[in-house]
Amino acid sequence: MKIDLTDTTASDINKALVKGRRANGTPAVGMVLTLVIVTDEENAYDALKAANDASREHPSRTLVVIKRHARPTRARAASQIDAEVLLGSEAGTGETVVLRTYGQVSDHADSVVLPLLLPDAPVVVWWPVDAPDVPAKDPLGALAQRRITDLYMVENPLRELSARADSYTPGDTDLAWTRLTPWRSVLAAALDQARTEVTSAAVEAEADNPSAELLARWLEARLEMPVDRVESAGPVVTAVRLGTAEGEIVIDRPHGPLATLSLPGQPQRTLALKVRSTAELIAEELRRLDADEMYAVALHGGASGTKESVQHA
């Protein structure tokens, strides 16, 4: 079901949600959180599709905020909210409201979103593109327990990564970090099996890859040693090499979804290490809403002061 509302208010949107639920016979009590997506018109479709796919695991109310300029036929200072209310098969397993704000109301989108949040449910804000400099201080970000950004969508990801380290607030995370979960899991398992001291480390990846830089910083903090950055043809992270007295521990994924794991004195193994979709990344982030301490460790690298080993990360 789709309900279009022009020049509307948050109150009218809530009434449309109730009306749509009654018509579909779908109560809201099964939804576990509110996901707020702040994006532009160009990226709204892909972001909403990813959110709908993720809602199969996390039924939620999804609010898509698209800030637009005032219409040419209206006064520059005029404010307006247009909304699309999507329920049933149009909205995954939850319900969706697409909000297009015009004029001055675009600067106060939090006042529109606040009445639409599910009561007593966590709030997650995701910026697929154009994240604020300090997500926790953004009016919408301040409503959330979890704030998701994506360094892959900025012009200079490594410079932006340093800025994120300076502005980090518990609850912040980034999809460039989420993409590393399979790599971190394989590394932890490999070191647990090898049980030997690491004497050198290198991360191989395409140039200026934010995930590779986060992985290198995380290893520096955990291993308490410098990690070499080696440029490769890509895509994304292609290999991690850890030197030990017994030989190299190597995870190598030159291309495709399969990687090889080499441990000293053991036969080479093949394992799945695919590049995951945005929907899979968002679903992972919605599984936990507490502070991502490991992301903070990766942001600050060797300066984090942690003494734990990588096996326990």
KOLDOSE-606680 format. One record per residue (C-alpha): residue number from 1; x, y, z; residue in three letters. Coordinates in steps of 0.02 Angstrom, whole numbers, always signed. Layout:
{nr = NUM c1 = X c2 = Y c3 = Z rest = ALA}
...
***
This chain:
{nr = 1 c1 = +0 c2 = +0 c3 = +0 rest = MET}
{nr = 2 c1 = +61 c2 = +174 c3 = -44 rest = LYS}
{nr = 3 c1 = -14 c2 = +336 c3 = +22 rest = ILE}
{nr = 4 c1 = +44 c2 = +503 c3 = -52 rest = ASP}
{nr = 5 c1 = +32 c2 = +659 c3 = +55 rest = LEU}
{nr = 6 c1 = +70 c2 = +833 c3 = -13 rest = THR}
{nr = 7 c1 = +107 c2 = +986 c3 = +95 rest = ASP}
{nr = 8 c1 = +76 c2 = +880 c3 = +249 rest = THR}
{nr = 9 c1 = +122 c2 = +873 c3 = +433 rest = THR}
{nr = 10 c1 = +193 c2 = +741 c3 = +551 rest = ALA}
{nr = 11 c1 = +20 c2 = +723 c3 = +628 rest = SER}
{nr = 12 c1 = -59 c2 = +682 c3 = +459 rest = ASP}
{nr = 13 c1 = +82 c2 = +559 c3 = +422 rest = ILE}
{nr = 14 c1 = +50 c2 = +467 c3 = +586 rest = ASN}
{nr = 15 c1 = -136 c2 = +459 c3 = +545 rest = LYS}
{nr = 16 c1 = -94 c2 = +386 c3 = +374 rest = ALA}
{nr = 17 c1 = +17 c2 = +253 c3 = +456 rest = LEU}
{nr = 18 c1 = -124 c2 = +202 c3 = +574 rest = VAL}
{nr = 19 c1 = -249 c2 = +199 c3 = +432 rest = LYS}
{nr = 20 c1 = -133 c2 = +94 c3 = +323 rest = GLY}
{nr = 21 c1 = -97 c2 = -30 c3 = +463 rest = ARG}
{nr = 22 c1 = -282 c2 = -54 c3 = +494 rest = ARG}
{nr = 23 c1 = -315 c2 = -81 c3 = +310 rest = ALA}
{nr = 24 c1 = -175 c2 = -209 c3 = +298 rest = ASN}
{nr = 25 c1 = -207 c2 = -288 c3 = +467 rest = GLY}
{nr = 26 c1 = -24 c2 = -265 c3 = +515 rest = THR}
{nr = 27 c1 = +8 c2 = -197 c3 = +692 rest = PRO}
{nr = 28 c1 = +165 c2 = -97 c3 = +731 rest = ALA}
{nr = 29 c1 = +211 c2 = -195 c3 = +887 rest = VAL}
{nr = 30 c1 = +326 c2 = -312 c3 = +790 rest = GLY}
{nr = 31 c1 = +447 c2 = -174 c3 = +741 rest = MET}
{nr = 32 c1 = +607 c2 = -166 c3 = +843 rest = VAL}
{nr = 33 c1 = +683 c2 = +3 c3 = +797 rest = LEU}
{nr = 34 c1 = +671 c2 = +161 c3 = +693 rest = THR}
{nr = 35 c1 = +796 c2 = +179 c3 = +551 rest = LEU}
{nr = 36 c1 = +818 c2 = +357 c3 = +488 rest = VAL}
{nr = 37 c1 = +904 c2 = +373 c3 = +318 rest = ILE}
{nr = 38 c1 = +966 c2 = +547 c3 = +273 rest = VAL}
{nr = 39 c1 = +1009 c2 = +553 c3 = +89 rest = THR}
{nr = 40 c1 = +983 c2 = +642 c3 = -76 rest = ASP}
{nr = 41 c1 = +864 c2 = +600 c3 = -217 rest = GLU}
{nr = 42 c1 = +999 c2 = +514 c3 = -319 rest = GLU}
{nr = 43 c1 = +1045 c2 = +388 c3 = -184 rest = ASN}
{nr = 44 c1 = +874 c2 = +367 c3 = -103 rest = ALA}
{nr = 45 c1 = +818 c2 = +217 c3 = -206 rest = TYR}
{nr = 46 c1 = +972 c2 = +111 c3 = -171 rest = ASP}
{nr = 47 c1 = +974 c2 = +157 c3 = +14 rest = ALA}
{nr = 48 c1 = +790 c2 = +115 c3 = +34 rest = LEU}
{nr = 49 c1 = +810 c2 = -51 c3 = -57 rest = LYS}
{nr = 50 c1 = +953 c2 = -98 c3 = +60 rest = ALA}
{nr = 51 c1 = +850 c2 = -49 c3 = +212 rest = ALA}
{nr = 52 c1 = +700 c2 = -150 c3 = +151 rest = ASN}
{nr = 53 c1 = +811 c2 = -303 c3 = +127 rest = ASP}
{nr = 54 c1 = +886 c2 = -280 c3 = +300 rest = ALA}
{nr = 55 c1 = +711 c2 = -264 c3 = +375 rest = SER}
{nr = 56 c1 = +682 c2 = -450 c3 = +344 rest = ARG}
{nr = 57 c1 = +801 c2 = -477 c3 = +489 rest = GLU}
{nr = 58 c1 = +758 c2 = -317 c3 = +585 rest = HIS}
{nr = 59 c1 = +576 c2 = -262 c3 = +559 rest = PRO}
{nr = 60 c1 = +581 c2 = -74 c3 = +578 rest = SER}
{nr = 61 c1 = +501 c2 = +91 c3 = +538 rest = ARG}
{nr = 62 c1 = +610 c2 = +171 c3 = +405 rest = THR}
{nr = 63 c1 = +606 c2 = +360 c3 = +386 rest = LEU}
{nr = 64 c1 = +694 c2 = +424 c3 = +230 rest = VAL}
{nr = 65 c1 = +735 c2 = +610 c3 = +240 rest = VAL}
{nr = 66 c1 = +771 c2 = +695 c3 = +74 rest = ILE}
{nr = 67 c1 = +811 c2 = +880 c3 = +90 rest = LYS}
{nr = 68 c1 = +768 c2 = +980 c3 = -65 rest = ARG}
{nr = 69 c1 = +776 c2 = +1162 c3 = -117 rest = HIS}
{nr = 70 c1 = +620 c2 = +1269 c3 = -118 rest = ALA}
{nr = 71 c1 = +516 c2 = +1249 c3 = -274 rest = ARG}
{nr = 72 c1 = +540 c2 = +1386 c3 = -405 rest = PRO}
{nr = 73 c1 = +355 c2 = +1432 c3 = -398 rest = THR}
{nr = 74 c1 = +359 c2 = +1462 c3 = -210 rest = ARG}
{nr = 75 c1 = +443 c2 = +1593 c3 = -104 rest = ALA}
{nr = 76 c1 = +621 c2 = +1550 c3 = -56 rest = ARG}
{nr = 77 c1 = +578 c2 = +1547 c3 = +130 rest = ALA}
{nr = 78 c1 = +424 c2 = +1438 c3 = +107 rest = ALA}
{nr = 79 c1 = +423 c2 = +1269 c3 = +197 rest = SER}
{nr = 80 c1 = +337 c2 = +1111 c3 = +142 rest = GLN}
{nr = 81 c1 = +339 c2 = +925 c3 = +180 rest = ILE}
{nr = 82 c1 = +285 c2 = +796 c3 = +51 rest = ASP}
{nr = 83 c1 = +275 c2 = +615 c3 = +107 rest = ALA}
{nr = 84 c1 = +253 c2 = +440 c3 = +37 rest = GLU}
{nr = 85 c1 = +189 c2 = +313 c3 = +163 rest = VAL}
{nr = 86 c1 = +231 c2 = +135 c3 = +112 rest = LEU}
{nr = 87 c1 = +161 c2 = -19 c3 = +200 rest = LEU}
{nr = 88 c1 = +146 c2 = -204 c3 = +164 rest = GLY}
{nr = 89 c1 = +247 c2 = -274 c3 = +19 rest = SER}
{nr = 90 c1 = +303 c2 = -98 c3 = -28 rest = GLU}
{nr = 91 c1 = +401 c2 = -81 c3 = +136 rest = ALA}
{nr = 92 c1 = +486 c2 = -248 c3 = +169 rest = GLY}
{nr = 93 c1 = +432 c2 = -318 c3 = +338 rest = THR}
{nr = 94 c1 = +408 c2 = -148 c3 = +421 rest = GLY}
{nr = 95 c1 = +340 c2 = +18 c3 = +364 rest = GLU}
{nr = 96 c1 = +421 c2 = +162 c3 = +271 rest = THR}
{nr = 97 c1 = +395 c2 = +348 c3 = +260 rest = VAL}
{nr = 98 c1 = +488 c2 = +447 c3 = +126 rest = VAL}
{nr = 99 c1 = +496 c2 = +630 c3 = +178 rest = LEU}
{nr = 100 c1 = +542 c2 = +767 c3 = +54 rest = ARG}
{nr = 101 c1 = +571 c2 = +931 c3 = +143 rest = THR}
{nr = 102 c1 = +577 c2 = +1102 c3 = +60 rest = TYR}
{nr = 103 c1 = +633 c2 = +1272 c3 = +120 rest = GLY}
{nr = 104 c1 = +665 c2 = +1313 c3 = +302 rest = GLN}
{nr = 105 c1 = +596 c2 = +1148 c3 = +366 rest = VAL}
{nr = 106 c1 = +747 c2 = +1061 c3 = +288 rest = SER}
{nr = 107 c1 = +855 c2 = +1144 c3 = +420 rest = ASP}
{nr = 108 c1 = +746 c2 = +1072 c3 = +558 rest = HIS}
{nr = 109 c1 = +712 c2 = +897 c3 = +494 rest = ALA}
{nr = 110 c1 = +729 c2 = +831 c3 = +671 rest = ASP}
{nr = 111 c1 = +566 c2 = +918 c3 = +718 rest = SER}
{nr = 112 c1 = +479 c2 = +821 c3 = +578 rest = VAL}
{nr = 113 c1 = +561 c2 = +654 c3 = +620 rest = VAL}
{nr = 114 c1 = +540 c2 = +660 c3 = +809 rest = LEU}
{nr = 115 c1 = +349 c2 = +634 c3 = +811 rest = PRO}
{nr = 116 c1 = +369 c2 = +487 c3 = +690 rest = LEU}
{nr = 117 c1 = +491 c2 = +385 c3 = +795 rest = LEU}
{nr = 118 c1 = +427 c2 = +222 c3 = +868 rest = LEU}
{nr = 119 c1 = +397 c2 = +247 c3 = +1055 rest = PRO}
{nr = 120 c1 = +521 c2 = +161 c3 = +1172 rest = ASP}
{nr = 121 c1 = +622 c2 = +90 c3 = +1026 rest = ALA}
{nr = 122 c1 = +804 c2 = +122 c3 = +978 rest = PRO}
{nr = 123 c1 = +844 c2 = +246 c3 = +841 rest = VAL}
{nr = 124 c1 = +978 c2 = +221 c3 = +708 rest = VAL}
{nr = 125 c1 = +1027 c2 = +359 c3 = +587 rest = VAL}
{nr = 126 c1 = +1117 c2 = +314 c3 = +425 rest = TRP}
{nr = 127 c1 = +1196 c2 = +437 c3 = +303 rest = TRP}
{nr = 128 c1 = +1232 c2 = +342 c3 = +140 rest = PRO}
{nr = 129 c1 = +1316 c2 = +500 c3 = +73 rest = VAL}
{nr = 130 c1 = +1361 c2 = +674 c3 = +137 rest = ASP}
{nr = 131 c1 = +1375 c2 = +634 c3 = +322 rest = ALA}
{nr = 132 c1 = +1394 c2 = +782 c3 = +442 rest = PRO}
{nr = 133 c1 = +1567 c2 = +825 c3 = +508 rest = ASP}
{nr = 134 c1 = +1517 c2 = +772 c3 = +684 rest = VAL}
{nr = 135 c1 = +1372 c2 = +647 c3 = +671 rest = PRO}
{nr = 136 c1 = +1334 c2 = +650 c3 = +858 rest = ALA}
{nr = 137 c1 = +1307 c2 = +839 c3 = +855 rest = LYS}
{nr = 138 c1 = +1194 c2 = +836 c3 = +702 rest = ASP}
{nr = 139 c1 = +1012 c2 = +869 c3 = +753 rest = PRO}
{nr = 140 c1 = +957 c2 = +702 c3 = +681 rest = LEU}
{nr = 141 c1 = +1111 c2 = +612 c3 = +743 rest = GLY}
{nr = 142 c1 = +1075 c2 = +673 c3 = +919 rest = ALA}
{nr = 143 c1 = +912 c2 = +572 c3 = +917 rest = LEU}
{nr = 144 c1 = +1004 c2 = +408 c3 = +885 rest = ALA}
{nr = 145 c1 = +1089 c2 = +274 c3 = +986 rest = GLN}
{nr = 146 c1 = +1184 c2 = +220 c3 = +829 rest = ARG}
{nr = 147 c1 = +1251 c2 = +331 c3 = +690 rest = ARG}
{nr = 148 c1 = +1311 c2 = +249 c3 = +528 rest = ILE}
{nr = 149 c1 = +1418 c2 = +335 c3 = +396 rest = THR}
{nr = 150 c1 = +1514 c2 = +270 c3 = +244 rest = ASP}
{nr = 151 c1 = +1692 c2 = +327 c3 = +206 rest = LEU}
{nr = 152 c1 = +1678 c2 = +247 c3 = +33 rest = TYR}
{nr = 153 c1 = +1562 c2 = +389 c3 = -19 rest = MET}
{nr = 154 c1 = +1678 c2 = +536 c3 = +18 rest = VAL}
{nr = 155 c1 = +1803 c2 = +616 c3 = -101 rest = GLU}
{nr = 156 c1 = +1955 c2 = +596 c3 = +12 rest = ASN}
{nr = 157 c1 = +1919 c2 = +448 c3 = +128 rest = PRO}
{nr = 158 c1 = +2087 c2 = +446 c3 = +218 rest = LEU}
{nr = 159 c1 = +2078 c2 = +629 c3 = +264 rest = ARG}
{nr = 160 c1 = +1898 c2 = +607 c3 = +319 rest = GLU}
{nr = 161 c1 = +1950 c2 = +455 c3 = +423 rest = LEU}
{nr = 162 c1 = +2067 c2 = +564 c3 = +525 rest = SER}
{nr = 163 c1 = +1926 c2 = +689 c3 = +554 rest = ALA}
{nr = 164 c1 = +1811 c2 = +547 c3 = +611 rest = ARG}
{nr = 165 c1 = +1944 c2 = +495 c3 = +738 rest = ALA}
{nr = 166 c1 = +1946 c2 = +671 c3 = +811 rest = ASP}
{nr = 167 c1 = +1755 c2 = +682 c3 = +821 rest = SER}
{nr = 168 c1 = +1718 c2 = +503 c3 = +874 rest = TYR}
{nr = 169 c1 = +1576 c2 = +483 c3 = +998 rest = THR}
{nr = 170 c1 = +1516 c2 = +314 c3 = +1066 rest = PRO}
{nr = 171 c1 = +1377 c2 = +257 c3 = +949 rest = GLY}
{nr = 172 c1 = +1470 c2 = +309 c3 = +790 rest = ASP}
{nr = 173 c1 = +1518 c2 = +177 c3 = +663 rest = THR}
{nr = 174 c1 = +1556 c2 = +166 c3 = +477 rest = ASP}
{nr = 175 c1 = +1518 c2 = +39 c3 = +341 rest = LEU}
{nr = 176 c1 = +1702 c2 = +42 c3 = +291 rest = ALA}
{nr = 177 c1 = +1732 c2 = -41 c3 = +460 rest = TRP}
{nr = 178 c1 = +1584 c2 = -159 c3 = +444 rest = THR}
{nr = 179 c1 = +1655 c2 = -225 c3 = +280 rest = ARG}
{nr = 180 c1 = +1804 c2 = -291 c3 = +380 rest = LEU}
{nr = 181 c1 = +1708 c2 = -410 c3 = +494 rest = THR}
{nr = 182 c1 = +1749 c2 = -567 c3 = +391 rest = PRO}
{nr = 183 c1 = +1932 c2 = -517 c3 = +380 rest = TRP}
{nr = 184 c1 = +1943 c2 = -488 c3 = +567 rest = ARG}
{nr = 185 c1 = +1858 c2 = -655 c3 = +603 rest = SER}
{nr = 186 c1 = +1979 c2 = -751 c3 = +490 rest = VAL}
{nr = 187 c1 = +2130 c2 = -660 c3 = +563 rest = LEU}
{nr = 188 c1 = +2077 c2 = -698 c3 = +742 rest = ALA}
{nr = 189 c1 = +2049 c2 = -882 c3 = +699 rest = ALA}
{nr = 190 c1 = +2216 c2 = -894 c3 = +608 rest = ALA}
{nr = 191 c1 = +2314 c2 = -820 c3 = +753 rest = LEU}
{nr = 192 c1 = +2222 c2 = -931 c3 = +875 rest = ASP}
{nr = 193 c1 = +2278 c2 = -1083 c3 = +776 rest = GLN}
{nr = 194 c1 = +2456 c2 = -1024 c3 = +745 rest = ALA}
{nr = 195 c1 = +2489 c2 = -971 c3 = +925 rest = ARG}
{nr = 196 c1 = +2653 c2 = -888 c3 = +882 rest = THR}
{nr = 197 c1 = +2721 c2 = -712 c3 = +901 rest = GLU}
{nr = 198 c1 = +2695 c2 = -596 c3 = +754 rest = VAL}
{nr = 199 c1 = +2853 c2 = -504 c3 = +704 rest = THR}
{nr = 200 c1 = +2792 c2 = -406 c3 = +552 rest = SER}
{nr = 201 c1 = +2628 c2 = -361 c3 = +468 rest = ALA}
{nr = 202 c1 = +2567 c2 = -292 c3 = +302 rest = ALA}
{nr = 203 c1 = +2397 c2 = -251 c3 = +226 rest = VAL}
{nr = 204 c1 = +2382 c2 = -253 c3 = +36 rest = GLU}
{nr = 205 c1 = +2240 c2 = -155 c3 = -44 rest = ALA}
{nr = 206 c1 = +2193 c2 = -34 c3 = -181 rest = GLU}
{nr = 207 c1 = +2253 c2 = +144 c3 = -157 rest = ALA}
{nr = 208 c1 = +2163 c2 = +256 c3 = -30 rest = ASP}
{nr = 209 c1 = +2048 c2 = +117 c3 = +28 rest = ASN}
{nr = 210 c1 = +1971 c2 = +166 c3 = +197 rest = PRO}
{nr = 211 c1 = +1937 c2 = -14 c3 = +250 rest = SER}
{nr = 212 c1 = +2120 c2 = -59 c3 = +222 rest = ALA}
{nr = 213 c1 = +2176 c2 = +89 c3 = +327 rest = GLU}
{nr = 214 c1 = +2057 c2 = +42 c3 = +468 rest = LEU}
{nr = 215 c1 = +2118 c2 = -138 c3 = +461 rest = LEU}
{nr = 216 c1 = +2300 c2 = -81 c3 = +469 rest = ALA}
{nr = 217 c1 = +2263 c2 = +34 c3 = +617 rest = ARG}
{nr = 218 c1 = +2169 c2 = -104 c3 = +708 rest = TRP}
{nr = 219 c1 = +2315 c2 = -223 c3 = +684 rest = LEU}
{nr = 220 c1 = +2437 c2 = -91 c3 = +744 rest = GLU}
{nr = 221 c1 = +2338 c2 = -69 c3 = +904 rest = ALA}
{nr = 222 c1 = +2316 c2 = -255 c3 = +933 rest = ARG}
{nr = 223 c1 = +2491 c2 = -313 c3 = +886 rest = LEU}
{nr = 224 c1 = +2577 c2 = -157 c3 = +955 rest = GLU}
{nr = 225 c1 = +2688 c2 = -140 c3 = +802 rest = MET}
{nr = 226 c1 = +2689 c2 = -40 c3 = +640 rest = PRO}
{nr = 227 c1 = +2593 c2 = -115 c3 = +494 rest = VAL}
{nr = 228 c1 = +2650 c2 = -89 c3 = +315 rest = ASP}
{nr = 229 c1 = +2524 c2 = -25 c3 = +187 rest = ARG}
{nr = 230 c1 = +2556 c2 = -105 c3 = +18 rest = VAL}
{nr = 231 c1 = +2463 c2 = -43 c3 = -137 rest = GLU}
{nr = 232 c1 = +2387 c2 = -178 c3 = -248 rest = SER}
{nr = 233 c1 = +2272 c2 = -181 c3 = -399 rest = ALA}
{nr = 234 c1 = +2122 c2 = -216 c3 = -287 rest = GLY}
{nr = 235 c1 = +1978 c2 = -232 c3 = -276 rest = PRO}
{nr = 236 c1 = +1965 c2 = -173 c3 = -94 rest = VAL}
{nr = 237 c1 = +2079 c2 = -269 c3 = +26 rest = VAL}
{nr = 238 c1 = +2172 c2 = -407 c3 = -66 rest = THR}
{nr = 239 c1 = +2289 c2 = -482 c3 = +66 rest = ALA}
{nr = 240 c1 = +2354 c2 = -478 c3 = +244 rest = VAL}
{nr = 241 c1 = +2527 c2 = -548 c3 = +282 rest = ARG}
{nr = 242 c1 = +2588 c2 = -580 c3 = +459 rest = LEU}
{nr = 243 c1 = +2769 c2 = -632 c3 = +481 rest = GLY}
{nr = 244 c1 = +2817 c2 = -756 c3 = +619 rest = THR}
{nr = 245 c1 = +2972 c2 = -855 c3 = +665 rest = ALA}
{nr = 246 c1 = +2890 c2 = -1012 c3 = +590 rest = GLU}
{nr = 247 c1 = +2839 c2 = -929 c3 = +427 rest = GLY}
{nr = 248 c1 = +2706 c2 = -812 c3 = +355 rest = GLU}
{nr = 249 c1 = +2521 c2 = -813 c3 = +396 rest = ILE}
{nr = 250 c1 = +2437 c2 = -755 c3 = +236 rest = VAL}
{nr = 251 c1 = +2256 c2 = -718 c3 = +191 rest = ILE}
{nr = 252 c1 = +2252 c2 = -686 c3 = +4 rest = ASP}
{nr = 253 c1 = +2099 c2 = -632 c3 = -96 rest = ARG}
{nr = 254 c1 = +2162 c2 = -566 c3 = -263 rest = PRO}
{nr = 255 c1 = +1987 c2 = -566 c3 = -342 rest = HIS}
{nr = 256 c1 = +1816 c2 = -645 c3 = -327 rest = GLY}
{nr = 257 c1 = +1728 c2 = -711 c3 = -170 rest = PRO}
{nr = 258 c1 = +1859 c2 = -843 c3 = -123 rest = LEU}
{nr = 259 c1 = +2018 c2 = -819 c3 = -23 rest = ALA}
{nr = 260 c1 = +2160 c2 = -934 c3 = +28 rest = THR}
{nr = 261 c1 = +2226 c2 = -951 c3 = +205 rest = LEU}
{nr = 262 c1 = +2407 c2 = -1007 c3 = +227 rest = SER}
{nr = 263 c1 = +2475 c2 = -1054 c3 = +399 rest = LEU}
{nr = 264 c1 = +2654 c2 = -1114 c3 = +434 rest = PRO}
{nr = 265 c1 = +2665 c2 = -1303 c3 = +428 rest = GLY}
{nr = 266 c1 = +2483 c2 = -1326 c3 = +373 rest = GLN}
{nr = 267 c1 = +2402 c2 = -1357 c3 = +203 rest = PRO}
{nr = 268 c1 = +2328 c2 = -1207 c3 = +114 rest = GLN}
{nr = 269 c1 = +2140 c2 = -1184 c3 = +137 rest = ARG}
{nr = 270 c1 = +2007 c2 = -1101 c3 = +33 rest = THR}
{nr = 271 c1 = +1874 c2 = -997 c3 = +119 rest = LEU}
{nr = 272 c1 = +1731 c2 = -881 c3 = +73 rest = ALA}
{nr = 273 c1 = +1774 c2 = -697 c3 = +90 rest = LEU}
{nr = 274 c1 = +1653 c2 = -608 c3 = -26 rest = LYS}
{nr = 275 c1 = +1621 c2 = -422 c3 = -43 rest = VAL}
{nr = 276 c1 = +1453 c2 = -403 c3 = +45 rest = ARG}
{nr = 277 c1 = +1304 c2 = -299 c3 = -11 rest = SER}
{nr = 278 c1 = +1249 c2 = -140 c3 = +76 rest = THR}
{nr = 279 c1 = +1094 c2 = -230 c3 = +141 rest = ALA}
{nr = 280 c1 = +1205 c2 = -360 c3 = +227 rest = GLU}
{nr = 281 c1 = +1312 c2 = -224 c3 = +303 rest = LEU}
{nr = 282 c1 = +1162 c2 = -128 c3 = +371 rest = ILE}
{nr = 283 c1 = +1085 c2 = -288 c3 = +439 rest = ALA}
{nr = 284 c1 = +1247 c2 = -323 c3 = +534 rest = GLU}
{nr = 285 c1 = +1251 c2 = -149 c3 = +608 rest = GLU}
{nr = 286 c1 = +1071 c2 = -163 c3 = +668 rest = LEU}
{nr = 287 c1 = +1111 c2 = -322 c3 = +766 rest = ARG}
{nr = 288 c1 = +1200 c2 = -221 c3 = +900 rest = ARG}
{nr = 289 c1 = +1162 c2 = -45 c3 = +956 rest = LEU}
{nr = 290 c1 = +1292 c2 = -22 c3 = +1093 rest = ASP}
{nr = 291 c1 = +1455 c2 = +74 c3 = +1068 rest = ALA}
{nr = 292 c1 = +1570 c2 = -5 c3 = +940 rest = ASP}
{nr = 293 c1 = +1730 c2 = -5 c3 = +1043 rest = GLU}
{nr = 294 c1 = +1831 c2 = -95 c3 = +910 rest = MET}
{nr = 295 c1 = +1788 c2 = +41 c3 = +784 rest = TYR}
{nr = 296 c1 = +1858 c2 = +169 c3 = +907 rest = ALA}
{nr = 297 c1 = +2016 c2 = +64 c3 = +923 rest = VAL}
{nr = 298 c1 = +2034 c2 = +57 c3 = +734 rest = ALA}
{nr = 299 c1 = +2006 c2 = +245 c3 = +714 rest = LEU}
{nr = 300 c1 = +2144 c2 = +287 c3 = +836 rest = HIS}
{nr = 301 c1 = +2261 c2 = +144 c3 = +789 rest = GLY}
{nr = 302 c1 = +2419 c2 = +128 c3 = +894 rest = GLY}
{nr = 303 c1 = +2370 c2 = +286 c3 = +988 rest = ALA}
{nr = 304 c1 = +2221 c2 = +198 c3 = +1069 rest = SER}
{nr = 305 c1 = +2328 c2 = +136 c3 = +1211 rest = GLY}
{nr = 306 c1 = +2249 c2 = -37 c3 = +1214 rest = THR}
{nr = 307 c1 = +2355 c2 = -187 c3 = +1267 rest = LYS}
{nr = 308 c1 = +2239 c2 = -327 c3 = +1213 rest = GLU}
{nr = 309 c1 = +2294 c2 = -451 c3 = +1081 rest = SER}
{nr = 310 c1 = +2210 c2 = -474 c3 = +913 rest = VAL}
{nr = 311 c1 = +2150 c2 = -646 c3 = +964 rest = GLN}
{nr = 312 c1 = +2028 c2 = -568 c3 = +1086 rest = HIS}
{nr = 313 c1 = +1961 c2 = -431 c3 = +972 rest = ALA}
***
